[in-house]
């Protein structure tokens, strides 16, 4: 099988445990054993298992109750019941409750091995389906880092170097530059590439449920917690967790996340046992976290912990030589035609002269709109947004008098542009500029805005 998986065998007969541990331990399968419910609970507290082979009769626990407990504690686990002849009815009840299968004693080793392998295949399918749901980031720019600029080559070099490690990575840059694409590239080149990459934008987390969404919760731990639920930490186990807009995480949740990074352990809300977290963490922000630390808006210890290896992704206006390749890439992927769409020379000139405050995301959106208006698959000036075409003349005239502009006047103009882009919302403007809100207020006062 492609992935190594772990099995916990729980049975009170020592000869069976020794036999299964000897016969079933392979390069593809890791076997651990427990002879009591207490011992099984201790092992589950330390490690996540993929498949459990559970004897329905144990000296210190009822098999069906233990089955429910294990299903509630471990996401995706599949449980195969080992039964005596008189326990068949209980096994059928467990099947209705979600058990994968049952094997009556005495059993054939090849039969049990086949059932465990198939149970793990179902585990893989469940993880793959959930991974697809949770990894569909809003900013997915078709998953490849496109460009030939010096900046892109440097980013690719850094990705290749850091990917094989488990070091946390902080991706910085303006909104829309493609931080999620770099995160995917790191995961795909890592030793965890066959495991899930879970993506979550912290700005979309409900504040009152943030801790639950990240760490999960036990049944009855708060009002509305009618059943136990796993969090993103559990779903990303053995894989990678990409937390976008980490600067939007509340301070109290930041402290809990710091503990996971340092101790590799966590507890669900209302849970008693500590769990191991075998996760590669990737983070992204468009804010200046160092300034946020100074303003008391970000945990200083967490900042230093996630800032071990930083990759800064420059805005599109600073690497315009990448625009033709990006245009070709997006036209090929977005075009509804069987053959690839094309773009006229004048339209390309408009794209090259524009400053792209929304970066690669804005470029993709403009091309998607333009393809709707294109004639016979050709994107021309008339297909582009009017404000983008009109701006080319403004940009050209600005370039001619560039030497007369001071740095302060350019900064003032850029702040005005970003304020207009975000409808006067100062918080979003500060985030897009990569500065703290207090810093933005000082600049607004300085320029009399």
DRENDO-1510 file (C-alpha; in Angstrom, 1 decimal, always signed):
<recs>
REC; n; res; u; v; w
REC; 1; UNK; +0.0; +0.0; +0.0 .
REC; 2; UNK; +1.1; +3.6; -0.7 .
REC; 3; UNK; +0.9; +4.9; +2.9 .
REC; 4; UNK; +2.0; +3.3; +6.2 .
REC; 5; UNK; -0.8; +3.0; +8.6 .
REC; 6; UNK; -1.1; +2.3; +12.3 .
REC; 7; UNK; -3.3; -0.4; +13.9 .
REC; 8; UNK; -4.2; -0.8; +17.6 .
REC; 9; UNK; -5.3; -4.3; +18.5 .
REC; 10; UNK; -7.3; -4.5; +21.8 .
REC; 11; UNK; -7.8; -8.1; +23.1 .
REC; 12; UNK; -7.4; -9.7; +26.5 .
REC; 13; UNK; -5.8; -12.9; +25.0 .
REC; 14; UNK; -2.0; -12.5; +25.0 .
REC; 15; UNK; -1.4; -15.3; +22.5 .
REC; 16; UNK; -3.6; -13.4; +19.9 .
REC; 17; UNK; -1.8; -10.1; +20.6 .
REC; 18; UNK; +1.6; -11.7; +20.2 .
REC; 19; UNK; +0.6; -13.5; +17.0 .
REC; 20; UNK; -0.9; -10.4; +15.4 .
REC; 21; UNK; +2.0; -8.2; +16.4 .
REC; 22; UNK; +4.4; -10.7; +14.8 .
REC; 23; UNK; +2.5; -11.5; +11.6 .
REC; 24; UNK; +0.9; -8.2; +10.8 .
REC; 25; UNK; +3.8; -5.8; +11.4 .
REC; 26; UNK; +5.2; -4.8; +8.0 .
REC; 27; UNK; +6.7; -1.9; +6.2 .
REC; 28; UNK; +3.2; -0.7; +5.3 .
REC; 29; UNK; +1.5; -1.5; +8.7 .
REC; 30; UNK; +2.5; -0.7; +12.3 .
REC; 31; UNK; +0.9; -2.8; +15.0 .
REC; 32; UNK; +0.5; -1.8; +18.7 .
REC; 33; UNK; -1.4; -3.9; +21.2 .
REC; 34; UNK; -3.4; -3.4; +24.4 .
REC; 35; UNK; -4.9; -6.1; +26.7 .
REC; 36; UNK; -7.3; -3.9; +28.6 .
REC; 37; UNK; -9.6; -0.9; +28.0 .
REC; 38; UNK; -7.4; +1.2; +30.3 .
REC; 39; UNK; -4.2; +0.4; +28.4 .
REC; 40; UNK; -6.0; +1.2; +25.1 .
REC; 41; UNK; -7.1; +4.6; +26.4 .
REC; 42; UNK; -3.6; +5.4; +27.5 .
REC; 43; UNK; -2.2; +4.6; +24.0 .
REC; 44; UNK; -5.0; +6.6; +22.3 .
REC; 45; UNK; -4.2; +9.6; +24.4 .
REC; 46; UNK; -0.6; +9.5; +23.1 .
REC; 47; UNK; -1.2; +8.6; +19.5 .
REC; 48; UNK; -3.7; +8.7; +16.7 .
REC; 49; UNK; -4.5; +5.3; +15.1 .
REC; 50; UNK; -6.0; +4.6; +11.7 .
REC; 51; UNK; -7.6; +1.3; +12.4 .
REC; 52; UNK; -8.6; -0.4; +15.7 .
REC; 53; UNK; -9.2; -4.2; +16.0 .
REC; 54; UNK; -11.4; -4.4; +19.1 .
REC; 55; UNK; -12.4; -7.4; +21.1 .
REC; 56; UNK; -16.0; -7.0; +22.0 .
REC; 57; UNK; -15.4; -8.6; +25.5 .
REC; 58; UNK; -12.8; -7.0; +27.7 .
REC; 59; UNK; -12.3; -7.6; +31.5 .
REC; 60; UNK; -12.7; -3.9; +32.4 .
REC; 61; UNK; -15.1; -2.4; +29.8 .
REC; 62; UNK; -18.2; -3.1; +27.7 .
REC; 63; UNK; -17.2; -3.5; +24.1 .
REC; 64; UNK; -20.1; -1.5; +22.6 .
REC; 65; UNK; -19.5; +1.4; +25.0 .
REC; 66; UNK; -15.8; +1.4; +24.3 .
REC; 67; UNK; -16.6; +1.3; +20.5 .
REC; 68; UNK; -18.7; +4.5; +20.9 .
REC; 69; UNK; -15.9; +6.2; +23.0 .
REC; 70; UNK; -13.2; +5.4; +20.4 .
REC; 71; UNK; -15.4; +6.6; +17.5 .
REC; 72; UNK; -16.0; +9.9; +19.4 .
REC; 73; UNK; -12.3; +10.4; +20.2 .
REC; 74; UNK; -10.6; +9.8; +16.9 .
REC; 75; UNK; -11.5; +11.4; +13.5 .
REC; 76; UNK; -11.9; +8.9; +10.6 .
REC; 77; UNK; -10.9; +5.8; +12.6 .
REC; 78; UNK; -12.3; +2.6; +11.4 .
REC; 79; UNK; -13.0; -0.1; +14.0 .
REC; 80; UNK; -13.1; -3.9; +13.2 .
REC; 81; UNK; -14.7; -5.9; +16.0 .
REC; 82; UNK; -13.3; -9.3; +17.1 .
REC; 83; UNK; -16.1; -11.4; +18.5 .
REC; 84; UNK; -16.8; -14.7; +20.1 .
REC; 85; UNK; -19.7; -16.9; +18.8 .
REC; 86; UNK; -22.1; -15.6; +21.4 .
REC; 87; UNK; -21.3; -11.9; +20.6 .
REC; 88; UNK; -22.6; -11.9; +17.0 .
REC; 89; UNK; -25.7; -9.9; +17.9 .
REC; 90; UNK; -23.7; -7.2; +19.6 .
REC; 91; UNK; -21.4; -7.0; +16.6 .
REC; 92; UNK; -24.4; -6.5; +14.3 .
REC; 93; UNK; -25.6; -3.7; +16.6 .
REC; 94; UNK; -22.1; -2.1; +16.4 .
REC; 95; UNK; -22.2; -2.4; +12.6 .
REC; 96; UNK; -25.4; -0.3; +12.6 .
REC; 97; UNK; -23.6; +2.2; +14.8 .
REC; 98; UNK; -20.7; +2.6; +12.3 .
REC; 99; UNK; -18.3; -0.3; +12.8 .
REC; 100; UNK; -16.5; -1.2; +9.6 .
REC; 101; UNK; -16.8; -5.0; +10.0 .
REC; 102; UNK; -16.6; -7.9; +12.5 .
REC; 103; UNK; -14.5; -11.0; +12.6 .
REC; 104; UNK; -15.7; -14.0; +14.7 .
REC; 105; UNK; -13.2; -16.1; +16.6 .
REC; 106; UNK; -11.4; -18.3; +15.6 .
REC; 107; UNK; -10.4; -16.2; +12.6 .
REC; 108; UNK; -8.1; -16.7; +9.7 .
REC; 109; UNK; -5.2; -14.3; +9.6 .
REC; 110; UNK; -5.5; -13.5; +5.9 .
REC; 111; UNK; -9.2; -12.6; +6.4 .
REC; 112; UNK; -8.4; -10.2; +9.2 .
REC; 113; UNK; -5.5; -8.7; +7.2 .
REC; 114; UNK; -7.8; -8.1; +4.2 .
REC; 115; UNK; -10.4; -6.4; +6.3 .
REC; 116; UNK; -7.9; -4.1; +8.0 .
REC; 117; UNK; -6.4; -3.1; +4.7 .
REC; 118; UNK; -9.9; -2.3; +3.3 .
REC; 119; UNK; -10.7; -0.4; +6.5 .
REC; 120; UNK; -7.6; +1.8; +6.0 .
REC; 121; UNK; -8.6; +2.4; +2.3 .
REC; 122; UNK; -11.9; +3.8; +3.6 .
REC; 123; UNK; -9.9; +6.0; +6.1 .
REC; 124; UNK; -7.8; +7.3; +3.2 .
REC; 125; UNK; -11.0; +8.1; +1.1 .
REC; 126; UNK; -12.6; +10.0; +4.0 .
REC; 127; UNK; -9.5; +12.0; +4.5 .
REC; 128; UNK; -9.1; +12.8; +0.8 .
REC; 129; UNK; -12.7; +13.9; +0.5 .
REC; 130; UNK; -12.5; +16.1; +3.6 .
REC; 131; UNK; -9.1; +17.4; +2.5 .
REC; 132; UNK; -10.6; +18.5; -0.8 .
REC; 133; UNK; -13.3; +20.4; +1.0 .
REC; 134; UNK; -11.0; +22.1; +3.5 .
REC; 135; UNK; -8.2; +22.8; +1.1 .
REC; 136; UNK; -10.3; +24.8; -1.4 .
REC; 137; UNK; -9.0; +28.2; -0.3 .
REC; 138; UNK; -10.8; +31.3; -1.6 .
REC; 139; UNK; -7.5; +32.6; -3.1 .
REC; 140; UNK; -6.6; +29.4; -5.0 .
REC; 141; UNK; -4.9; +30.8; -8.1 .
REC; 142; UNK; -4.8; +27.4; -9.9 .
REC; 143; UNK; -2.1; +26.0; -7.7 .
REC; 144; UNK; +1.2; +26.8; -9.6 .
REC; 145; UNK; +3.8; +29.5; -9.0 .
REC; 146; UNK; +4.0; +31.2; -12.4 .
REC; 147; UNK; +6.8; +33.6; -13.4 .
REC; 148; UNK; +10.3; +34.2; -14.5 .
REC; 149; UNK; +11.3; +37.2; -12.4 .
REC; 150; UNK; +14.2; +37.2; -10.1 .
REC; 151; UNK; +11.7; +37.4; -7.2 .
REC; 152; UNK; +9.8; +34.2; -8.2 .
REC; 153; UNK; +13.1; +32.3; -8.8 .
REC; 154; UNK; +14.2; +33.3; -5.3 .
REC; 155; UNK; +10.9; +32.1; -3.8 .
REC; 156; UNK; +11.2; +28.8; -5.6 .
REC; 157; UNK; +14.7; +28.4; -4.3 .
REC; 158; UNK; +13.5; +29.0; -0.7 .
REC; 159; UNK; +10.6; +26.7; -1.2 .
REC; 160; UNK; +12.9; +23.9; -2.3 .
REC; 161; UNK; +15.1; +24.4; +0.7 .
REC; 162; UNK; +12.5; +24.6; +3.4 .
REC; 163; UNK; +9.9; +22.1; +2.1 .
REC; 164; UNK; +11.7; +18.9; +3.3 .
REC; 165; UNK; +11.9; +20.3; +6.9 .
REC; 166; UNK; +9.2; +20.6; +9.5 .
REC; 167; UNK; +10.1; +24.3; +10.3 .
REC; 168; UNK; +7.1; +26.7; +10.5 .
REC; 169; UNK; +7.0; +29.0; +7.5 .
REC; 170; UNK; +5.5; +32.6; +7.5 .
REC; 171; UNK; +4.4; +33.9; +4.1 .
REC; 172; UNK; +4.0; +37.6; +3.9 .
REC; 173; UNK; +2.8; +40.0; +1.2 .
REC; 174; UNK; -0.2; +42.0; +0.1 .
REC; 175; UNK; -3.6; +40.5; -0.4 .
REC; 176; UNK; -3.9; +38.6; -3.6 .
REC; 177; UNK; -0.1; +38.0; -4.3 .
REC; 178; UNK; -0.6; +34.2; -4.1 .
REC; 179; UNK; +0.5; +33.2; -0.6 .
REC; 180; UNK; -1.8; +30.1; -0.8 .
REC; 181; UNK; +0.0; +29.0; -4.0 .
REC; 182; UNK; +3.4; +29.1; -2.2 .
REC; 183; UNK; +1.9; +27.2; +0.8 .
REC; 184; UNK; +0.7; +24.5; -1.6 .
REC; 185; UNK; +4.1; +24.4; -3.2 .
REC; 186; UNK; +5.8; +23.8; +0.1 .
REC; 187; UNK; +3.4; +21.1; +1.1 .
REC; 188; UNK; +3.6; +19.3; -2.3 .
REC; 189; UNK; +7.4; +19.2; -2.0 .
REC; 190; UNK; +7.5; +18.1; +1.6 .
REC; 191; UNK; +7.6; +14.6; +3.1 .
REC; 192; UNK; +3.9; +15.1; +4.0 .
REC; 193; UNK; +2.8; +15.5; +0.4 .
REC; 194; UNK; +0.6; +12.3; +0.5 .
REC; 195; UNK; -1.1; +13.6; +3.7 .
REC; 196; UNK; -3.8; +16.4; +3.8 .
REC; 197; UNK; -3.1; +20.1; +3.4 .
REC; 198; UNK; -5.8; +21.8; +5.5 .
REC; 199; UNK; -6.4; +25.5; +4.6 .
REC; 200; UNK; -8.2; +28.0; +6.8 .
REC; 201; UNK; -8.5; +31.7; +6.6 .
REC; 202; UNK; -8.5; +33.0; +10.2 .
REC; 203; UNK; -10.5; +36.0; +9.1 .
REC; 204; UNK; -13.5; +33.7; +8.3 .
REC; 205; UNK; -13.5; +32.0; +11.7 .
REC; 206; UNK; -16.4; +32.9; +14.0 .
REC; 207; UNK; -14.8; +34.6; +17.0 .
REC; 208; UNK; -16.9; +32.8; +19.6 .
REC; 209; UNK; -16.2; +29.4; +17.9 .
REC; 210; UNK; -12.5; +29.9; +16.9 .
REC; 211; UNK; -11.1; +27.7; +19.6 .
REC; 212; UNK; -13.6; +25.0; +18.9 .
REC; 213; UNK; -12.9; +25.1; +15.1 .
REC; 214; UNK; -9.1; +24.8; +15.7 .
REC; 215; UNK; -9.0; +22.3; +18.6 .
REC; 216; UNK; -12.4; +20.6; +18.5 .
REC; 217; UNK; -14.7; +20.1; +21.5 .
REC; 218; UNK; -16.1; +17.4; +23.7 .
REC; 219; UNK; -19.8; +16.8; +24.0 .
REC; 220; UNK; -21.5; +19.1; +26.5 .
REC; 221; UNK; -18.4; +21.4; +26.8 .
REC; 222; UNK; -20.6; +24.5; +26.0 .
REC; 223; UNK; -24.1; +25.4; +25.1 .
REC; 224; UNK; -24.9; +23.9; +21.7 .
REC; 225; UNK; -22.1; +21.2; +21.9 .
REC; 226; UNK; -24.6; +18.3; +21.5 .
REC; 227; UNK; -21.9; +16.0; +20.3 .
REC; 228; UNK; -18.1; +15.7; +20.2 .
REC; 229; UNK; -16.4; +17.3; +17.3 .
REC; 230; UNK; -12.8; +17.3; +15.9 .
REC; 231; UNK; -11.0; +20.5; +15.0 .
REC; 232; UNK; -8.6; +21.5; +12.2 .
REC; 233; UNK; -5.6; +20.3; +14.3 .
REC; 234; UNK; -6.9; +16.8; +14.3 .
REC; 235; UNK; -7.9; +16.8; +10.6 .
REC; 236; UNK; -4.4; +18.0; +9.7 .
REC; 237; UNK; -2.6; +15.3; +11.8 .
REC; 238; UNK; +0.4; +13.9; +9.9 .
REC; 239; UNK; -0.1; +16.6; +7.2 .
REC; 240; UNK; +0.1; +20.4; +7.0 .
REC; 241; UNK; -2.1; +23.2; +8.4 .
REC; 242; UNK; -2.1; +26.5; +6.5 .
REC; 243; UNK; -3.5; +29.3; +8.6 .
REC; 244; UNK; -4.0; +32.4; +6.3 .
REC; 245; UNK; -4.4; +35.9; +7.8 .
REC; 246; UNK; -2.9; +34.7; +11.1 .
REC; 247; UNK; -2.9; +38.3; +12.3 .
REC; 248; UNK; -6.7; +38.1; +12.7 .
REC; 249; UNK; -6.5; +35.4; +15.3 .
REC; 250; UNK; -7.5; +36.7; +18.8 .
REC; 251; UNK; -4.8; +37.0; +21.4 .
REC; 252; UNK; -6.4; +34.4; +23.7 .
REC; 253; UNK; -6.4; +31.8; +20.8 .
REC; 254; UNK; -2.9; +32.8; +19.8 .
REC; 255; UNK; -1.6; +31.6; +23.3 .
REC; 256; UNK; -3.2; +28.2; +22.8 .
REC; 257; UNK; -1.7; +27.9; +19.3 .
REC; 258; UNK; +1.7; +28.8; +20.7 .
REC; 259; UNK; +1.5; +25.8; +23.0 .
REC; 260; UNK; +0.8; +23.5; +20.1 .
REC; 261; UNK; +3.8; +24.8; +18.2 .
REC; 262; UNK; +6.1; +24.4; +21.3 .
REC; 263; UNK; +4.8; +21.2; +22.9 .
REC; 264; UNK; +3.1; +19.6; +19.9 .
REC; 265; UNK; +0.2; +18.8; +22.2 .
REC; 266; UNK; -3.3; +20.2; +22.6 .
REC; 267; UNK; -6.7; +19.6; +24.3 .
REC; 268; UNK; -10.1; +19.8; +22.9 .
REC; 269; UNK; -12.5; +22.2; +24.6 .
REC; 270; UNK; -13.9; +20.3; +27.6 .
REC; 271; UNK; -11.5; +17.4; +26.9 .
REC; 272; UNK; -9.3; +15.9; +29.7 .
REC; 273; UNK; -6.6; +14.0; +27.7 .
REC; 274; UNK; -3.8; +15.7; +25.9 .
REC; 275; UNK; -3.3; +14.8; +22.3 .
REC; 276; UNK; -0.3; +14.7; +20.1 .
REC; 277; UNK; -0.2; +17.1; +17.1 .
REC; 278; UNK; +2.1; +15.9; +14.3 .
REC; 279; UNK; +1.6; +18.8; +12.0 .
REC; 280; UNK; +3.6; +21.0; +9.7 .
REC; 281; UNK; +2.4; +24.6; +10.2 .
REC; 282; UNK; +2.3; +27.2; +7.5 .
REC; 283; UNK; +1.2; +30.8; +8.1 .
REC; 284; UNK; +0.4; +33.8; +6.0 .
REC; 285; UNK; -0.4; +37.5; +6.6 .
REC; 286; UNK; -0.7; +40.8; +4.8 .
REC; 287; UNK; -0.1; +42.7; +8.0 .
REC; 288; UNK; +3.1; +43.9; +9.5 .
REC; 289; UNK; +3.2; +41.5; +12.5 .
REC; 290; UNK; +6.2; +43.2; +14.1 .
REC; 291; UNK; +4.2; +46.5; +14.2 .
REC; 292; UNK; +1.2; +44.5; +15.5 .
REC; 293; UNK; +3.4; +43.2; +18.4 .
REC; 294; UNK; +4.4; +46.8; +19.2 .
REC; 295; UNK; +0.7; +47.8; +19.2 .
REC; 296; UNK; -0.1; +44.9; +21.6 .
REC; 297; UNK; -2.3; +43.3; +18.9 .
REC; 298; UNK; -0.2; +40.1; +18.4 .
REC; 299; UNK; +1.5; +37.7; +20.8 .
REC; 300; UNK; +5.2; +38.4; +20.8 .
REC; 301; UNK; +6.2; +34.8; +21.6 .
REC; 302; UNK; +4.0; +33.4; +18.9 .
REC; 303; UNK; +5.5; +36.0; +16.4 .
REC; 304; UNK; +9.0; +34.8; +17.1 .
REC; 305; UNK; +7.9; +31.1; +16.9 .
REC; 306; UNK; +6.2; +31.4; +13.5 .
REC; 307; UNK; +8.8; +33.8; +12.1 .
REC; 308; UNK; +11.5; +31.1; +12.0 .
REC; 309; UNK; +11.6; +31.1; +8.2 .
REC; 310; UNK; +9.9; +33.9; +6.3 .
REC; 311; UNK; +9.2; +34.1; +2.6 .
REC; 312; UNK; +8.1; +37.5; +1.4 .
REC; 313; UNK; +6.1; +37.6; -1.8 .
REC; 314; UNK; +6.4; +40.9; -3.7 .
REC; 315; UNK; +3.4; +42.6; -5.2 .
REC; 316; UNK; +2.7; +42.2; -8.9 .
REC; 317; UNK; +3.6; +45.8; -9.7 .
REC; 318; UNK; +7.2; +45.0; -8.7 .
REC; 319; UNK; +7.5; +42.0; -11.0 .
REC; 320; UNK; +5.6; +43.0; -14.1 .
REC; 321; UNK; +7.8; +40.8; -16.2 .
REC; 322; UNK; +5.7; +37.9; -14.8 .
REC; 323; UNK; +2.4; +39.3; -16.2 .
REC; 324; UNK; +2.7; +37.8; -19.8 .
REC; 325; UNK; +3.3; +34.3; -18.3 .
REC; 326; UNK; +0.4; +34.8; -15.9 .
REC; 327; UNK; -1.9; +36.0; -18.6 .
REC; 328; UNK; -1.0; +33.0; -20.8 .
REC; 329; UNK; -1.6; +30.6; -17.8 .
REC; 330; UNK; -5.0; +32.1; -16.8 .
REC; 331; UNK; -6.3; +32.4; -20.4 .
REC; 332; UNK; -5.5; +28.7; -20.9 .
REC; 333; UNK; -7.3; +27.7; -17.7 .
REC; 334; UNK; -10.2; +30.1; -17.8 .
REC; 335; UNK; -11.1; +30.0; -21.5 .
REC; 336; UNK; -14.4; +28.2; -22.2 .
REC; 337; UNK; -13.2; +27.5; -25.7 .
REC; 338; UNK; -11.6; +24.2; -26.7 .
REC; 339; UNK; -8.6; +26.1; -28.1 .
REC; 340; UNK; -6.7; +28.6; -26.0 .
REC; 341; UNK; -7.7; +32.3; -26.0 .
REC; 342; UNK; -5.3; +35.0; -27.0 .
REC; 343; UNK; -4.7; +38.7; -26.1 .
REC; 344; UNK; -4.0; +41.6; -28.4 .
REC; 345; UNK; -0.8; +43.6; -28.2 .
REC; 346; UNK; -2.6; +46.8; -27.1 .
REC; 347; UNK; -4.5; +44.9; -24.4 .
REC; 348; UNK; -1.3; +43.4; -23.1 .
REC; 349; UNK; +0.1; +46.9; -23.0 .
REC; 350; UNK; -2.8; +48.0; -20.8 .
REC; 351; UNK; -2.1; +45.1; -18.4 .
REC; 352; UNK; +1.6; +45.9; -18.2 .
REC; 353; UNK; +1.0; +49.6; -17.5 .
REC; 354; UNK; -1.5; +49.0; -14.7 .
REC; 355; UNK; -0.3; +48.8; -11.1 .
REC; 356; UNK; -2.5; +46.0; -9.9 .
REC; 357; UNK; -3.4; +47.0; -6.3 .
REC; 358; UNK; -5.3; +43.6; -6.1 .
REC; 359; UNK; -2.2; +41.7; -7.4 .
REC; 360; UNK; -2.5; +38.3; -9.1 .
REC; 361; UNK; -6.1; +37.8; -7.8 .
REC; 362; UNK; -7.2; +41.0; -9.6 .
REC; 363; UNK; -5.4; +40.0; -12.8 .
REC; 364; UNK; -7.2; +36.7; -12.8 .
REC; 365; UNK; -10.6; +38.4; -12.2 .
REC; 366; UNK; -10.0; +40.9; -15.0 .
REC; 367; UNK; -9.1; +38.2; -17.4 .
REC; 368; UNK; -12.1; +36.1; -16.4 .
REC; 369; UNK; -14.4; +39.1; -17.1 .
REC; 370; UNK; -12.6; +39.9; -20.3 .
REC; 371; UNK; -13.0; +36.4; -21.7 .
REC; 372; UNK; -16.8; +36.9; -21.5 .
REC; 373; UNK; -16.5; +40.0; -23.7 .
REC; 374; UNK; -13.9; +38.6; -26.0 .
REC; 375; UNK; -14.7; +38.1; -29.7 .
REC; 376; UNK; -13.6; +34.7; -31.0 .
REC; 377; UNK; -11.4; +34.2; -28.0 .
REC; 378; UNK; -9.4; +37.3; -28.5 .
REC; 379; UNK; -9.1; +39.7; -25.6 .
REC; 380; UNK; -8.8; +43.3; -26.9 .
REC; 381; UNK; -8.8; +46.7; -25.3 .
REC; 382; UNK; -12.6; +46.8; -25.6 .
REC; 383; UNK; -12.8; +43.6; -23.5 .
REC; 384; UNK; -10.9; +45.2; -20.6 .
REC; 385; UNK; -12.5; +47.3; -17.8 .
REC; 386; UNK; -12.7; +50.9; -19.0 .
REC; 387; UNK; -10.9; +52.3; -15.9 .
REC; 388; UNK; -8.0; +50.0; -16.6 .
REC; 389; UNK; -7.6; +51.2; -20.2 .
REC; 390; UNK; -8.1; +54.9; -19.3 .
REC; 391; UNK; -5.5; +54.5; -16.6 .
REC; 392; UNK; -2.8; +53.6; -19.1 .
REC; 393; UNK; -2.6; +57.1; -20.3 .
REC; 394; UNK; -2.5; +58.4; -16.7 .
REC; 395; UNK; +0.3; +56.0; -15.8 .
REC; 396; UNK; +2.3; +56.9; -18.9 .
REC; 397; UNK; +2.1; +60.6; -18.1 .
REC; 398; UNK; +2.9; +59.9; -14.5 .
REC; 399; UNK; +6.0; +58.0; -15.5 .
REC; 400; UNK; +7.3; +60.9; -17.6 .
REC; 401; UNK; +7.1; +63.3; -14.6 .
REC; 402; UNK; +8.2; +60.6; -12.1 .
REC; 403; UNK; +11.3; +62.5; -11.1 .
REC; 404; UNK; +9.2; +65.5; -9.9 .
REC; 405; UNK; +7.3; +63.3; -7.4 .
REC; 406; UNK; +8.5; +63.1; -3.8 .
REC; 407; UNK; +8.4; +59.9; -1.8 .
REC; 408; UNK; +5.9; +61.4; +0.5 .
REC; 409; UNK; +3.5; +62.5; -2.3 .
REC; 410; UNK; +3.7; +59.0; -3.8 .
REC; 411; UNK; +2.9; +57.5; -0.3 .
REC; 412; UNK; +0.0; +59.9; +0.1 .
REC; 413; UNK; -1.4; +59.0; -3.3 .
REC; 414; UNK; -1.1; +55.3; -2.6 .
REC; 415; UNK; -2.9; +55.5; +0.7 .
REC; 416; UNK; -5.7; +57.5; -0.9 .
REC; 417; UNK; -5.9; +54.9; -3.7 .
REC; 418; UNK; -6.1; +52.0; -1.1 .
REC; 419; UNK; -8.7; +53.9; +1.0 .
REC; 420; UNK; -10.8; +54.3; -2.1 .
REC; 421; UNK; -10.3; +50.7; -3.1 .
REC; 422; UNK; -11.6; +49.5; +0.3 .
REC; 423; UNK; -14.5; +52.0; +0.5 .
REC; 424; UNK; -12.8; +54.0; +3.3 .
REC; 425; UNK; -12.5; +51.0; +5.6 .
REC; 426; UNK; -9.4; +51.9; +7.6 .
REC; 427; UNK; -8.9; +48.4; +9.1 .
REC; 428; UNK; -8.9; +46.7; +5.7 .
REC; 429; UNK; -6.7; +49.5; +4.2 .
REC; 430; UNK; -4.1; +49.0; +7.0 .
REC; 431; UNK; -4.1; +45.3; +6.4 .
REC; 432; UNK; -3.6; +45.7; +2.7 .
REC; 433; UNK; -0.8; +48.2; +3.2 .
REC; 434; UNK; +0.8; +45.8; +5.7 .
REC; 435; UNK; +0.9; +48.3; +8.6 .
REC; 436; UNK; -0.9; +48.5; +11.9 .
REC; 437; UNK; -4.1; +50.6; +12.3 .
REC; 438; UNK; -2.3; +53.1; +14.6 .
REC; 439; UNK; +0.4; +53.6; +12.0 .
REC; 440; UNK; -2.2; +54.3; +9.4 .
REC; 441; UNK; -3.9; +56.8; +11.7 .
REC; 442; UNK; -0.6; +58.6; +12.1 .
REC; 443; UNK; -0.1; +58.8; +8.4 .
REC; 444; UNK; -3.6; +60.0; +7.8 .
REC; 445; UNK; -3.1; +62.8; +10.3 .
REC; 446; UNK; +0.3; +63.6; +8.8 .
REC; 447; UNK; -1.1; +64.1; +5.3 .
REC; 448; UNK; -4.3; +65.8; +6.5 .
REC; 449; UNK; -6.5; +63.0; +5.1 .
</recs>
